[in-house]
């Protein structure tokens, strides 16, 4: 059972939707009631939008359905009216060519969703590298009271009794594997090239860029042609910089 809302000295933004006594006010309230929302939720209490980035394609946020329910319960207990709404979610480990291309699009999605709906405050459910700043940027543009709730870090896995995490170990394991392949016949130049591409991709996925001379070769020798030039332009679709990993001999 939710608390009775406290009287606010300021006119709430949501009043323009649910506090009206005309045709539009009737439409706004009645169409929300068909979801089972009781009449007392429209008594002037603050409407809190819960911005949810749940998606199975975003493993960092795969638990947000349960998290959103806890947030809803907390809003009700505090005397608010929770309304959950979705926005685009960026799965760092699946999206190609890179989630960085879509960060600002999500920020606009968040901003316009907040502006267009009867929210007085916002709770952002966020996680993963680009979804988090996107939600913060979008909400900041609206200047409403906002709380960001992080989904938290993933638990590490175990391998041979030791902690191991894909975000930390995958690059080291990739370099190690390719170095082993190099001893079986791959040239020194080939090993340097694989390490260069691996490191560049790792930092590119985190919004950074690697200097063209990272693998010991200077600019102008073709190293920039594969991963975008020194001015930071995007490489052609299908190139290694666009999320396509080097060909793997095992076919994985």
C-alpha positions in Angstrom: 0.0 0.0 0.0 1.5 3.3 -1.1 1.8 6.4 1.1 -0.4 9.4 0.7 1.5 12.0 -1.4 2.8 15.1 0.4 1.6 18.4 -0.8 4.1 20.1 -3.1 4.5 23.9 -3.2 5.2 23.8 -6.9 2.8 22.7 -9.6 4.0 19.3 -10.9 4.6 18.9 -14.5 2.4 15.8 -14.7 -0.6 17.9 -13.7 -0.8 19.1 -17.2 -1.8 15.5 -18.1 -3.5 13.9 -15.2 -4.8 17.0 -13.3 -7.0 18.4 -16.1 -10.8 18.3 -15.9 -11.5 18.2 -19.6 -11.6 15.8 -22.5 -7.9 15.4 -22.7 -7.5 14.8 -18.9 -10.2 12.1 -19.1 -8.3 10.4 -22.0 -5.0 10.5 -20.2 -6.3 9.0 -17.0 -8.7 6.4 -18.5 -6.2 4.9 -20.9 -3.7 4.4 -18.1 -6.4 2.8 -15.9 -6.9 0.0 -18.4 -3.6 -1.4 -17.1 -5.1 -1.8 -13.7 -3.7 1.5 -12.2 -6.1 2.6 -9.4 -7.8 6.0 -9.4 -5.8 7.2 -6.3 -2.6 7.2 -8.4 -3.9 10.3 -10.2 -4.4 12.4 -7.0 -1.6 14.7 -7.7 1.4 12.6 -6.5 4.6 13.0 -8.4 5.0 10.7 -11.5 8.3 9.0 -11.6 9.5 7.7 -15.0 11.6 4.6 -14.8 13.9 4.5 -17.9 14.6 0.9 -18.6 17.4 -0.3 -20.9 16.6 -4.0 -20.4 17.5 -6.2 -23.4 18.7 -9.7 -23.9 21.0 -8.3 -26.6 22.7 -6.3 -23.8 24.1 -8.8 -21.3 25.1 -6.1 -18.9 21.5 -5.1 -18.5 19.8 -8.5 -18.7 18.7 -8.4 -15.1 16.9 -5.0 -15.3 13.4 -6.5 -15.4 13.8 -7.6 -11.8 15.7 -4.4 -10.9 12.9 -2.3 -12.4 10.3 -4.0 -10.1 12.3 -3.1 -7.0 12.5 0.5 -8.2 8.7 0.5 -8.8 8.1 -0.8 -5.3 10.3 1.9 -3.8 8.5 4.7 -5.7 5.1 3.4 -4.5 6.3 3.1 -0.9 7.5 6.7 -1.1 4.2 8.0 -2.3 5.0 8.3 -6.0 3.4 7.1 -9.2 5.9 4.9 -11.2 5.7 4.6 -14.9 8.3 2.4 -16.7 9.3 3.2 -20.2 11.9 1.6 -22.6 14.6 3.2 -24.6 17.2 1.8 -27.0 19.8 -0.4 -25.4 23.4 -0.7 -26.6 24.9 -4.2 -26.2 28.6 -3.6 -26.2 29.5 -7.2 -27.0 27.1 -7.7 -29.9 26.4 -4.5 -31.8 28.4 -3.8 -35.0 30.2 -1.8 -36.1 30.5 -0.2 -32.7 28.1 1.0 -30.0 29.8 4.4 -30.1 27.8 5.2 -33.3 24.5 4.9 -31.5 25.3 6.6 -28.1 24.0 10.0 -29.2 20.9 8.4 -30.7 20.1 6.9 -27.4 20.6 10.2 -25.6 18.1 11.8 -28.0 15.7 8.9 -27.4 15.9 9.4 -23.6 15.5 13.2 -23.9 12.5 13.1 -26.2 10.8 10.3 -24.2 11.1 12.3 -21.0 10.0 15.6 -22.6 7.0 14.0 -24.3 5.6 12.2 -21.2 4.1 13.3 -17.9 7.2 12.7 -15.7 8.2 14.8 -12.7 11.3 12.8 -11.9 13.4 10.1 -13.5 15.1 6.9 -12.4 17.7 5.7 -15.0 18.4 2.0 -15.1 21.8 1.9 -16.8 24.8 -0.3 -17.4 27.4 -1.0 -20.1 29.9 1.4 -21.6 27.7 3.5 -23.9 24.2 3.1 -22.4 25.3 4.8 -19.2 26.6 8.1 -20.6 23.7 8.1 -23.1 21.1 8.0 -20.4 22.9 10.6 -18.3 23.2 13.0 -21.3 19.6 12.7 -22.3 18.3 13.2 -18.8 20.6 16.1 -18.1 19.1 17.9 -21.1 15.6 17.8 -19.5 16.6 19.2 -16.2 14.3 17.1 -14.1 15.2 15.5 -10.7 17.0 12.3 -11.8 18.7 9.3 -10.1 21.0 6.9 -11.9 20.9 3.3 -10.8 23.7 1.2 -12.1 23.2 -2.5 -12.7 26.5 -3.2 -11.1 29.5 -5.2 -12.2 29.2 -8.7 -13.6 30.6 -11.6 -11.5 33.8 -13.1 -12.7 33.9 -16.7 -14.0 36.4 -19.3 -12.9 39.0 -21.1 -14.9 41.4 -23.6 -13.3 40.6 -22.1 -9.9 41.3 -18.5 -10.9 39.0 -15.6 -11.5 38.6 -14.7 -15.1 36.5 -12.0 -16.9 35.9 -11.7 -20.6 36.4 -8.0 -20.5 39.9 -8.3 -18.9 41.3 -11.5 -20.2 40.0 -11.9 -23.7 42.6 -9.5 -25.2 45.5 -11.1 -23.4 44.4 -14.5 -24.4 43.9 -13.4 -28.0 47.4 -11.9 -28.2 48.8 -15.1 -26.5 47.1 -17.4 -29.0 48.2 -15.3 -32.0 51.7 -15.3 -30.7 51.6 -19.1 -30.5 50.3 -19.2 -34.1 53.2 -17.0 -35.1 55.8 -19.4 -33.8 54.2 -22.1 -36.0 55.0 -20.1 -39.1 53.4 -16.6 -38.9 55.9 -13.9 -39.6 57.0 -11.3 -37.1 55.2 -8.7 -39.1 52.0 -10.7 -38.9 52.2 -11.0 -35.2 52.8 -7.3 -34.7 49.8 -6.6 -37.0 47.5 -8.8 -35.0 48.5 -7.2 -31.8 48.1 -3.8 -33.3 44.6 -4.6 -34.5 43.6 -6.2 -31.2 44.8 -3.3 -29.1 43.3 -0.8 -31.5 39.9 -2.5 -31.4 40.0 -2.7 -27.6 40.5 1.0 -27.2 38.2 1.9 -30.1 35.4 0.0 -28.3 36.1 2.3 -25.3 35.9 5.5 -27.2 39.7 5.9 -27.6 42.2 5.8 -30.4 45.6 4.3 -30.7 48.5 6.1 -32.3 49.4 4.8 -35.8 52.9 3.8 -34.6 51.8 1.5 -31.8 53.1 -1.6 -33.6 56.5 -0.1 -34.3 55.8 1.1 -37.8 55.4 4.8 -38.6 52.4 6.6 -40.1 52.1 6.4 -43.8 53.0 2.7 -44.2 49.5 1.5 -44.6 48.7 0.8 -40.9 46.1 3.6 -40.8 44.4 2.3 -43.9 42.8 -0.6 -42.1 41.6 1.2 -39.0 40.7 4.7 -40.1 43.1 7.5 -40.9 44.8 9.9 -38.5 41.9 12.3 -38.6 39.7 9.7 -37.0 37.4 9.0 -40.0 35.6 5.6 -39.9 37.2 2.8 -41.8 35.2 1.2 -44.7 32.4 -1.3 -43.7 33.8 -4.8 -43.2 37.2 -3.6 -42.1 38.8 -4.7 -38.8 38.0 -1.4 -37.1 34.3 -2.1 -37.6 34.2 -4.9 -35.2 35.3 -7.8 -37.5 37.9 -9.8 -35.7 40.8 -11.4 -37.6 40.0 -14.7 -39.3 40.2 -17.5 -36.9 41.6 -20.9 -38.0 39.3 -22.8 -35.8 36.2 -21.3 -37.5 34.8 -19.9 -34.3 
